[in-house]
Amino acid sequence: MDVEKAIHFLLEQQAQINAQQDETARGLNSLRKLVLVGMKMLVKTDAQLKALVQAQKRTEARLDRTDARFERLMAALLQKRTNGRG
């Protein structure tokens, strides 16, 4: 085997390996950026869900108070009708 051809072959192989490593590095960097964006979205979504849960709890508490008031009103109205005047 010719030494010059062998050196040329080795240099070509090394160039291909370097190109593949660069491509792999770019791919990993893109994946890293995608994961970071996804994590930020999850954090934001988690915060939004927590806020929504808190708002729902407040709504349910208000609805419970409204239900109780309505029941008292209905009881008062029904008492007035059954006291012999209605």
FENSULPE-V99464 format. One record per run of one state. SS is the DSSP state (2 for helix, 1 for strand, 0 for the rest). FROM is the first residue (numbers start at 1). LEN is the number of residues. Records with the same first field share a line. If there is no record, write none. Layout:
# FENSULPE-V99464
SS: FROM-LEN / FROM-LEN
This chain:
# FENSULPE-V99464
0: 1-2 / 82-5
2: 3-79
